[in-house]
């Protein structure tokens, strides 16, 4: 295991921030978890891509949120009132639909390094970031703890999880989301050999499937493996 405690991981992430060149890509900072430190042992994980935003979030950025808080409920993002940005509303609807307590769910971007758009990061930096996060952060984590239920918000987190997970994918299936757009028409179900189940959904910052009327009748099928 390449990190034994939060202090060691903090140093690894801080070194990676400079080594990967994020201090020259706007120097927007980093954040490891969107949930409290205590959620690291949760059997449920929601993984996103990376912290977004066009400026450092000095008010909220740290290695994890305060106990009793979730970034998707208790923070003010950009100019929106507390907990009411588009993405926060989607997450809150997802927590409610699944009957998951957000304070008991590990919520994390696979890359802790803030950038306004993952797709606009230079390809070489993006590829190096993926390798760094797999080898330095998530592979060591999953070697110690494998959540039983996982949601991947977007495709990149699922790819990272599959590479970092110590168990292989046993079964994969595709279901319709109800959204009439080729970019997010489907969700993907994965089952790993250890029994872990993962649902890959479209990225909620762009595709609000949790509140879209066209998706309402599809939610049960989308989340069936983890309900």
ABEGO torsion letter per residue (X at the ends): XABABAAAAAAAAAAAAAAAGAAAAGGAEBBABABBAAAAABABBBBBABBBEABBBAAABBABBBBGBBAAAABBBEABBBGABAAAAAAAAAAAAAGBBAAABBBBBABABBBABAAABBAAAAAAAAAAAAAAAAAAAAAABBBABBBBBEAAAAAAAAAABABBBABBBBBBAGBBBAAAABBBBBBBAAGBBBBBBBBAAABBAAABAAAAAAAAAAAAAAX
